[in-house]
Amino acid sequence: MAGVVICTTFAVAALGVEQNSALGGAGSSGAIESFWRTAGWLAAVLAGGAAAHVAIRRWAPNSNEILFGLIGLLMGIGWVFVARVDASLASEQAVTVLLGFAAIAATLVAAPRLDWLLKRPGVCGFFAVALLAAGSFSGGADPSAGAYEPPRQWLNLGSLSVQPYGLAKLAVILAACALTVCAPRWLPVRVVPHRHTAGAIVAAVGAWTLLIAGGDIASSVVIFVAAWLPLWLDGDDHLETGLPTVARTVRTRALGGIAATYGIGVVVLASVYDWLSAQLRHWQNPWTATDGAATVESAFAISAGGLSGVGPGLGAPDRIAAAHSDFVFAVITEELGILGGAAILAALMLFVGVGAGIAQRAYGTHRLLAATATVVVGLQAFLTIAGVLRLLPHTVGALPFVAHGPAAMVGNCIAVGMLLAISSVSDVSRGEPQQLAQGDS
């Protein structure tokens, strides 16, 4: 069904581009021909999805069947609209989608090593810090002049640009889950009286460091949630760590206090640092942005789409900066209307619901990992869409599974692979944790 929806959307969008050009709109006959020629890459995307489905049936035969259907639908629709925005990106986005499918299969193959990795928080933490430090965290405009440009969290490798943040949040999730249940043995009990101490300290320091150095509120919030959620969800679960856990009520109060301190800190920093105050001013008045104010153009595009949209291929995404990445949701809503945007939201919400169900049936560290991965991906989608709609300050994150971004796509697909592997082996009725193994349940 996902394949039928994707192919139908592509065909209608191609006809829309042709009609738009015939009416003298954006595009030309060359653009029409180039868009039709991307059908070969669409076939590659569908073939990659079919191969990934075979891999899932081979290495995770008892996994949730709805999850991959949702992800395949979102990735296919994302490819259609990225190619519609810029036909020259059709091949690159198709390769990105294929890498995502390959990441899902590779994660299922490597699933037996997941428990080994969850016992080594230092390794995951090292990769998280390295990936977060790899990007460029400086804004492109002078915030003191009243202008604002989102911080560039991109790593330029010659002609290739990747966003390490997409993989960094996954490393943070693994490190937080591992550190929650594997407190450092080389620290005395006075320093680490229970297994939440080390994780709480690292989470608080990491979130504040990213907020101050990164220059983006939403990115810091996602990392903050990824680091703190395992601490709040952690329970006894018969994990032999040698250290006691803290009562859930105490952890809830601690989390509430840290969140309140974090919010107060954002307000204080906004009055001290120009880059953060510029981000908040741009949220309140987007006309201060440079290069045409993409948030303003996206608002016009969504308004033009109305309830049912102007039609696939009949919009004007060329007026929106970064329409293929940060503002792809505005392109979809313009051409498919509020109903189309609501369909994307429904698919993402269903993904969160399915992931929550997988976490509920999982056990021990697997439960923490599944719940945190689900919430972080869902939170990233919420912050991205809220930024496009100006409900919250604009974030540099891409819409999961839909927008253009190789590193983000691979990171999110690895999270999906972990959810599939965990759902394939979950069995709470046995009362003991199970090892993730290939083809076992």
C-alpha positions in Angstrom: 0.0 0.0 0.0 2.9 2.3 0.7 4.3 1.6 -2.7 1.0 2.4 -4.4 0.6 5.7 -2.5 4.2 6.7 -3.4 3.9 5.9 -7.1 0.5 7.7 -7.3 1.9 10.8 -5.6 4.9 10.8 -8.0 2.7 10.4 -11.1 0.4 13.2 -10.0 3.3 15.5 -9.1 4.9 14.9 -12.5 1.6 15.8 -14.3 1.3 18.8 -12.0 4.8 20.0 -13.0 3.9 19.6 -16.7 0.6 21.5 -16.2 2.4 24.2 -14.2 4.9 24.7 -17.0 2.2 24.8 -19.7 0.5 27.6 -17.8 3.6 29.6 -17.6 4.5 28.8 -14.0 7.7 27.8 -12.5 9.6 25.2 -14.5 10.3 24.5 -18.2 10.2 21.6 -20.6 13.7 20.6 -19.4 12.5 20.5 -15.9 9.5 18.3 -16.9 11.8 15.9 -18.7 14.3 15.8 -15.8 11.5 15.1 -13.3 10.1 12.2 -15.4 13.6 10.8 -15.7 13.8 10.4 -11.9 11.3 7.5 -12.2 14.3 5.2 -12.4 15.4 6.4 -9.0 11.9 5.8 -7.7 12.1 2.2 -8.9 15.4 1.9 -7.0 13.8 3.3 -3.8 10.9 0.8 -4.1 13.4 -2.1 -4.8 15.4 -1.0 -1.7 12.3 -1.0 0.4 11.4 -4.5 -0.8 14.9 -5.7 0.0 14.7 -4.2 3.4 11.4 -5.9 4.0 13.0 -9.3 3.1 15.8 -8.6 5.5 13.4 -7.8 8.3 11.5 -11.1 7.6 14.8 -12.9 7.7 16.5 -11.4 10.8 13.4 -10.1 12.7 10.5 -12.3 11.7 8.4 -11.5 14.7 8.9 -7.7 14.6 6.0 -5.3 14.5 4.7 -5.3 10.9 3.2 -1.8 11.0 6.5 0.0 11.9 8.3 -0.6 8.6 5.2 0.2 6.6 5.0 3.7 8.2 8.7 4.3 7.7 8.7 3.2 4.1 5.7 5.4 3.4 7.4 8.5 4.9 10.7 7.8 3.2 9.0 7.4 -0.2 6.9 10.5 0.1 9.9 12.4 1.3 11.8 11.3 -1.8 9.0 12.4 -4.1 8.9 15.9 -2.7 12.7 16.3 -2.5 12.9 15.4 -6.1 9.9 17.7 -6.9 11.7 20.6 -5.2 15.0 19.9 -7.1 15.2 17.1 -9.6 19.0 17.2 -9.4 18.6 15.9 -5.8 16.6 12.9 -6.9 19.6 10.6 -7.2 21.2 11.9 -4.0 18.0 11.5 -2.0 17.5 8.0 -3.5 20.9 7.0 -2.4 20.1 8.5 1.1 16.9 6.4 1.3 18.8 3.3 0.2 21.4 3.9 2.9 18.6 4.2 5.4 17.2 0.8 4.3 20.7 -0.7 4.5 21.1 0.8 7.9 17.9 -1.0 9.1 19.2 -4.3 7.7 22.7 -3.8 9.2 21.3 -3.0 12.6 19.2 -6.2 12.6 22.3 -8.2 11.6 24.4 -6.5 14.4 21.6 -6.8 16.9 23.3 -9.5 18.9 26.1 -7.0 19.6 23.7 -4.4 21.0 23.8 -5.8 24.5 27.6 -5.7 24.4 27.5 -2.0 23.4 25.0 -1.2 26.1 27.5 -2.3 28.7 30.1 0.2 27.5 28.8 3.7 28.0 32.2 5.2 27.6 32.5 4.1 24.0 29.0 5.5 23.2 29.8 8.7 25.0 33.0 9.2 23.2 31.3 9.0 19.8 28.5 11.3 21.0 31.0 14.0 22.0 33.0 13.6 18.8 30.0 13.8 16.6 28.6 16.9 18.4 32.0 18.6 18.2 32.5 17.7 14.5 29.9 20.2 13.1 30.3 24.0 12.8 28.2 25.7 15.5 28.6 29.3 14.3 25.8 31.4 12.9 26.3 33.0 9.5 25.0 36.5 10.4 26.0 39.0 12.9 23.2 38.8 15.6 24.1 42.2 17.0 22.8 43.7 13.7 19.3 42.2 14.4 19.6 39.5 11.7 19.4 35.8 12.3 20.5 32.7 10.5 20.1 29.2 12.0 23.4 27.8 13.3 25.2 25.6 10.8 25.5 22.1 12.3 27.1 20.7 9.2 30.4 19.1 8.5 31.9 19.8 5.1 33.9 16.9 3.6 34.8 18.3 0.3 31.8 18.2 -1.9 29.8 16.2 0.7 28.1 17.9 3.6 26.7 15.8 6.5 25.0 16.8 9.7 26.7 14.9 12.5 23.9 15.8 14.9 21.7 13.2 13.3 24.1 10.4 14.4 25.1 12.2 17.6 21.6 12.0 19.2 21.7 8.2 18.6 25.0 7.9 20.3 23.6 10.0 23.2 20.7 7.6 23.5 22.9 4.6 23.7 25.3 6.3 26.1 22.4 7.4 28.4 20.8 4.0 28.4 24.1 2.3 29.1 25.2 4.8 31.8 21.8 4.4 33.5 22.3 0.7 34.2 26.1 0.5 34.2 27.4 3.1 36.7 31.2 3.5 36.5 32.8 0.8 38.6 36.0 2.9 39.1 34.2 5.6 41.1 33.7 5.1 44.9 30.2 4.6 46.3 30.4 8.0 47.9 30.6 9.6 44.5 28.1 7.3 42.8 25.7 6.2 45.6 23.2 4.9 43.1 23.2 4.1 39.4 21.5 7.3 38.4 24.1 9.7 39.7 26.7 9.5 36.9 24.0 9.7 34.2 22.3 12.7 35.8 25.6 14.6 36.1 26.6 13.9 32.5 23.1 14.7 31.1 23.0 18.1 32.9 26.5 19.1 31.8 26.0 17.9 28.3 22.7 19.8 27.8 24.1 23.0 29.1 27.3 22.7 27.0 25.3 22.1 23.8 23.0 25.0 24.6 25.9 27.4 25.1 28.2 26.1 22.4 25.6 25.0 19.8 23.5 28.0 19.6 20.2 26.2 19.0 17.5 25.6 21.6 15.8 22.7 19.9 19.0 20.7 19.4 19.8 21.2 23.1 16.3 20.1 24.1 16.5 16.9 22.1 19.9 16.0 23.6 18.6 16.9 27.0 15.6 14.6 26.7 17.7 11.8 25.2 20.0 11.9 28.2 17.4 12.3 30.9 14.6 10.1 29.8 16.4 6.8 30.6 17.0 8.1 34.1 13.3 8.7 34.6 12.1 5.5 33.0 14.7 3.3 34.8 13.4 0.7 37.2 14.6 -2.3 39.1 13.9 -5.0 36.4 16.3 -7.3 38.3 19.4 -5.7 36.7 22.4 -6.8 38.7 24.3 -3.6 38.8 25.3 -3.7 42.5 23.8 -0.2 43.0 20.3 0.7 44.2 17.9 2.7 42.2 16.1 5.9 43.3 12.4 6.1 43.8 10.4 7.2 40.8 8.9 10.1 42.7 12.4 11.4 43.7 13.5 11.1 40.0 10.4 13.0 38.9 11.1 15.9 41.3 14.8 15.9 40.2 13.8 16.0 36.5 11.2 18.8 37.2 13.8 20.8 39.0 16.4 20.3 36.2 13.9 21.2 33.6 12.8 24.4 35.5 16.5 25.4 35.9 17.1 24.7 32.2 14.1 27.0 31.2 15.3 29.8 33.5 18.8 29.4 32.1 17.5 29.8 28.5 15.7 33.1 29.6 18.9 34.4 31.3 21.1 33.4 28.3 18.7 35.1 25.9 19.3 38.4 27.7 23.1 38.0 27.7 24.1 36.3 24.4 23.2 37.9 21.1 22.8 34.7 19.1 20.1 33.3 21.4 18.2 36.6 21.7 18.4 36.9 17.9 16.8 33.4 17.6 14.0 34.4 19.9 13.5 37.7 18.1 13.3 36.0 14.8 10.6 33.7 16.2 8.6 36.7 17.3 9.3 38.7 14.2 10.6 36.5 11.3 11.0 39.6 9.0 14.4 40.2 10.7 15.9 37.1 9.0 18.2 37.3 6.0 17.8 35.8 2.6 14.1 36.2 2.2 12.9 34.9 5.6 12.1 31.2 4.8 9.7 31.0 7.7 7.6 33.8 6.2 7.6 32.2 2.8 6.7 28.8 4.3 3.7 30.5 6.1 2.6 32.0 2.7 2.9 28.5 1.1 0.9 26.8 3.8 -1.8 29.5 3.6 -1.9 29.1 -0.2 -2.4 25.4 0.2 -5.6 25.7 2.2 -7.5 22.6 3.1 -6.8 20.3 0.1 -3.7 22.0 -1.4 -2.9 23.5 -4.7 -2.0 20.0 -6.1 1.2 18.0 -6.3 3.6 19.8 -8.7 1.6 23.0 -8.8 3.2 24.8 -5.8 6.2 27.2 -5.8 8.8 25.6 -3.5 11.6 27.6 -5.2 10.6 30.6 -3.1 11.4 28.8 0.1 15.0 28.6 1.2 16.1 25.0 2.2 12.8 23.7 0.9 14.3 20.2 0.5 15.5 20.0 4.1 14.3 22.3 6.9 11.0 23.3 5.3 9.9 20.2 3.4 6.8 20.1 5.5 5.8 23.5 4.2 6.1 22.2 0.6 4.0 19.1 1.4 1.3 21.2 3.1 1.2 23.7 0.2 0.7 21.0 -2.4 -1.3 18.5 -0.4 -3.1 21.0 1.9 -3.8 20.7 5.6 -5.1 17.2 5.0 -1.8 16.1 3.5 0.1 17.7 6.4 -2.2 16.0 8.8 -1.5 12.7 7.1 2.2 13.1 7.7 1.5 14.1 11.3 -0.7 11.0 11.7 2.0 8.7 10.4 4.6 10.2 12.8 2.2 9.9 15.7 1.4 6.3 14.8 5.2 5.7 14.7 5.4 7.1 18.3 2.5 4.9 19.4 3.9 1.8 17.9 7.3 2.5 19.4 5.7 3.1 22.8 4.0 -0.3 22.5 7.3 -2.0 21.7 8.9 -0.3 24.7 6.1 -1.4 27.0 6.5 -5.0 26.0 10.3 -4.9 26.2 12.5 -5.6 29.3 15.3 -4.0 31.1 17.8 -1.9 29.1 15.8 -2.8 25.9 12.8 -1.0 27.4 14.9 2.1 28.1 16.4 2.1 24.6 13.1 1.6 22.8 11.3 4.3 24.7 14.1 6.8 24.4 14.6 6.2 20.7 10.9 6.6 20.0 10.5 9.8 22.1 13.6 11.4 20.6 12.5 10.8 17.0 9.0 12.0 17.8 10.3 15.0 19.6 12.6 15.9 16.7 9.6 15.7 14.3 7.5 17.9 16.7 10.1 20.6 17.0 10.8 20.6 13.3 7.1 21.0 12.4 6.5 23.5 15.2 9.4 25.5 13.9 7.9 25.6 10.4 4.5 26.6 11.8 6.2 29.2 14.1 4.7 27.6 17.1 8.2 27.4 18.5 11.6 28.9 17.4 12.9 27.5 14.1 15.2 24.5 14.5 17.9 23.3 12.2 16.8 19.7 12.5 15.3 17.9 9.5 11.9 16.2 9.5 12.7 12.5 10.3 12.4 10.1 7.4 11.1 12.8 5.0 13.6 15.7 4.7 17.0 15.6 2.8 19.9 14.7 5.1 22.1 11.5 4.8 23.3 11.4 8.4 19.9 12.2 9.9 18.3 9.5 7.7 20.9 6.9 8.6 20.6 7.7 12.4 16.8 7.5 12.4 16.9 4.3 10.4 19.3 2.7 12.9 16.8 3.7 15.6 14.1 1.9 13.6 16.3 -1.1 13.2 16.8 -1.3 17.0 13.0 -1.0 17.5 12.4 -3.8 15.1 15.0 -6.0 16.7 13.7 -5.3 20.2 10.1 -6.0 19.1 11.1 -9.3 17.6 12.5 -10.6 20.8 10.2 -9.0 23.4 8.5 -11.4 25.7 7.6 -10.0 29.2 5.7 -13.1 30.2 9.0 -15.1 30.8 10.0 -12.7 33.5 13.7 -12.5 32.4 15.6 -10.5 29.8 16.3 -12.0 26.4 19.4 -11.7 24.3 18.9 -10.0 20.9 19.6 -12.7 18.4 19.2 -13.1 14.7 15.9 -14.7 13.8 15.0 -15.6 17.4 12.0 -14.6 19.4 
